[in-house]
Amino acid sequence: MEKRGARVTYAECYKRVRPQADPRPLLEAWSRGEIQAVSVLSADTLENFVAMLGEAAAPRLAGTALVVAHEAIAAHPLTARFARVLVAPPGLHGLPRALVSLRMAP
């Protein structure tokens, strides 16, 4: 664009980093049966989430459904740690519909 006379200004406003959050409140909620599903919108999110929880969370993941935004995420090796993987339909309402479908499943 600059070659044709346009002035280009870059604004970096998105950065993927692993949160430095304490996973204990999440693990405690899982222990109380408050978490039945997890949703992720990217492979990076999945990797960060699993790493943040650590290996001690493996039994919890094994009993939890994972809802992903795309087939490519569903193919990620870390999805094998979850009880079930569901690809959400596309569009604005895809993720909520997928989560509701889990609740209605036998």
N, C-alpha and C positions, 0 to 999 in steps of 0.2 A: 504494500500500500504506500509506503514512503516513497518508493520509486516514482509513483504517479502523483506525488505532491501532497499526500495526506500526512497529517501530523499524528503520530501514534504514541499514546501514553499507556503504559502497562500498570495495572493495579493488581498486585497479588493479594487475593483476599480469601484464599482457600488453601489450607495446608492439612495434610493427613498426618496425624501423630497419635501415638498410643497414649491414651489418657493415664495420668498418674493417680487414678482413683483407687480408693480402698474398696475392694470387692466384698468385704464382710457384710455390709447391709444387704447386698444382693444375695449372697449365699444364705444369710439368715432368712430372707423372704422365701427363698427356695425351700429351705428346711421346714418352713411353716406351710408349705403347699400353695403359696401365692403365685407361683410362676409355672405356667403350663406350656408356654411357647416363647420363642425368641425370634425377632425379625432382624434381618440385616439387608442393607441395600448395596453393599459392595463386598468384594473379597477381602479388601483391607480391613473393613469393619469386622468381618468374621475372624480374621487372623488376630486383630487387636483384642477382640472380646475373649477369645479362647486363651490367648496369652495372659491377659489381665487376670482371668480366673485361676489359671494354673492347673496343674495336674490333679489337685485335690478335688476339683469340680467335675472330673470325668464321670462319676456316677450320676450326678445331677443332669449333665448334658445327655447322657444315655437314656434318660427318662423324659426328655423334653423335645417337643416338636420345633423344627426350625423352618421359618418362612423366609424365602429369599425372593429378590426382585427379578431374577433372570436365570435362565438355564445354565449360563456359564458359572454363576456362583454355586448353583446346585451341584456342579461337577467338581467343585473344589474338594481336595482330600479331607479337609477338616469337617466337612458335613457328615462324614461317616461316624463321627462321635455322637451324633444326635439320634434320637429314636426314630424320627421321621423328618423328611425334607419335602416341603411343598413349595412349588414355584407359584408366586402370586400372578394373577392375570395382569396384563398391562393396563395402564391408565390410572387416573386419580383414585379410583375406588378399589383397585386391585388388591392392595395390601389389606385393607379392612375386610374385604370379602373373603380373602384367604384365611384370615384369622377367625372370622365367624364360621367358616366351613369346618375348621378344626373343632370348634365347640359343638357343632351339630353332628360330627362324625360319631359312629357307634363305638 
